[in-house]
Structures are given as C-alpha cells and as structure tokens.
Amino acid sequence: MYGLINQMRRAVVSIPSNIAEGHNQSHLGEFNQSLNIVIGSCAELKTQLIISKELEYLDKDNYLKILQLIESEGKQLQALISKLKEKPSP
C-alpha cells in the first residue's frame, strides 16, 4: 500500500509541476509537449486509482469522487491543448 500511495503522490505532484515547467518554456511546442506529459500523469494516476479500488484501499464513493476529478482535469487539459493548436505560431 505504501508503494502505491507513493506512486500516486508523485503522479499528483507531477501534474501541476509539468504545467508550470511547460508554461515557462519559450516555444509553444514545448508547452504542448509538457501538457502531453501531464495527460500521461493523469492516466497513470487513474490506473493507480483503479488498482487502489481493486485492492479495496478505497470505498466506492471516494473512488468515484477522485475518478471524476481526474477525468475533469483530463478534459480541461485536452481543451487547452486543442486551443493551443489553434493558436498561430509567432
């Protein structure tokens, strides 16, 4: 259980960290790349959440609440990536 919690914490921390790092890049392409890494971290976190549920570390209500947050974050990221692709390069 400790190992799984540790992995989840790292994934959670990497999400805003990669957004911040990418935002400070000078090129839009680098920011997009960072956002794609964040999408991967969300997928990793979702997988770890499913494992936690299967191992009965989480009850159904908490599982569903957290899953909804992860999926909402993923949708917001996808929308941001789409908007950035529409933006003309300087």
C-alpha positions as CSV (number, residue, x, y, z in Angstrom):
1,M,0.0,0.0,0.0
2,Y,2.8,2.4,0.8
3,G,4.4,1.9,-2.6
4,L,1.1,2.7,-4.4
5,I,0.5,5.8,-2.3
6,N,4.0,7.0,-3.0
7,Q,3.5,6.5,-6.8
8,M,0.1,8.3,-6.6
9,R,1.7,11.2,-4.7
10,R,4.4,11.5,-7.4
11,A,1.9,11.5,-10.2
12,V,-0.2,14.1,-8.4
13,V,2.8,16.4,-7.9
14,S,4.0,16.0,-11.5
15,I,0.7,17.3,-12.9
16,P,1.0,21.0,-11.8
17,S,4.8,20.8,-11.9
18,N,4.8,19.9,-15.6
19,I,2.2,22.5,-16.4
20,A,4.3,25.2,-14.7
21,E,7.5,24.0,-16.3
22,G,6.0,23.9,-19.7
23,H,4.4,27.3,-19.3
24,N,7.8,28.8,-18.7
25,Q,9.2,27.4,-22.0
26,S,9.8,29.9,-24.8
27,H,8.1,27.8,-27.5
28,L,4.5,26.8,-27.7
29,G,5.6,23.3,-28.9
30,E,7.5,22.7,-25.7
31,F,4.4,23.7,-23.7
32,N,2.3,21.3,-25.7
33,Q,4.8,18.6,-25.0
34,S,4.6,19.3,-21.3
35,L,0.8,19.2,-21.4
36,N,1.0,15.8,-23.1
37,I,3.2,14.6,-20.3
38,V,0.6,15.8,-17.9
39,I,-2.1,13.8,-19.8
40,G,0.2,10.8,-19.2
41,S,0.4,11.5,-15.5
42,C,-3.4,11.7,-15.3
43,A,-3.6,8.3,-17.0
44,E,-1.1,6.9,-14.6
45,L,-3.0,8.3,-11.6
46,K,-6.2,6.9,-13.0
47,T,-4.7,3.5,-13.3
48,Q,-3.3,3.7,-9.8
49,L,-6.7,4.7,-8.5
50,I,-8.3,1.7,-10.2
51,I,-5.7,-0.6,-8.6
52,S,-6.4,1.0,-5.2
53,K,-10.1,0.3,-5.7
54,E,-9.5,-3.3,-6.7
55,L,-7.3,-3.8,-3.7
56,E,-10.1,-2.3,-1.6
57,Y,-8.0,0.5,-0.3
58,L,-10.8,2.9,-1.3
59,D,-14.5,2.7,-0.9
60,K,-16.8,3.2,-3.9
61,D,-17.8,6.8,-3.0
62,N,-14.2,8.1,-2.7
63,Y,-13.2,6.2,-5.8
64,L,-15.9,7.8,-7.8
65,K,-15.2,11.3,-6.5
66,I,-11.5,11.0,-7.2
67,L,-12.1,9.5,-10.6
68,Q,-14.4,12.3,-11.5
69,L,-11.7,14.9,-10.5
70,I,-9.1,13.1,-12.6
71,E,-11.4,12.9,-15.6
72,S,-12.3,16.5,-15.3
73,E,-8.7,17.5,-15.2
74,G,-8.0,15.4,-18.3
75,K,-10.9,17.1,-20.2
76,Q,-9.6,20.6,-19.2
77,L,-6.1,19.6,-20.4
78,Q,-7.4,18.3,-23.7
79,A,-9.4,21.5,-24.2
80,L,-6.3,23.6,-23.5
81,I,-4.2,21.5,-25.9
82,S,-6.8,22.0,-28.6
83,K,-6.9,25.7,-28.1
84,L,-3.1,26.0,-28.2
85,K,-3.1,24.0,-31.5
86,E,-5.5,26.6,-33.0
87,K,-3.1,29.5,-32.0
88,P,-0.9,30.7,-34.8
89,S,2.8,30.3,-34.3
90,P,4.7,33.7,-34.0
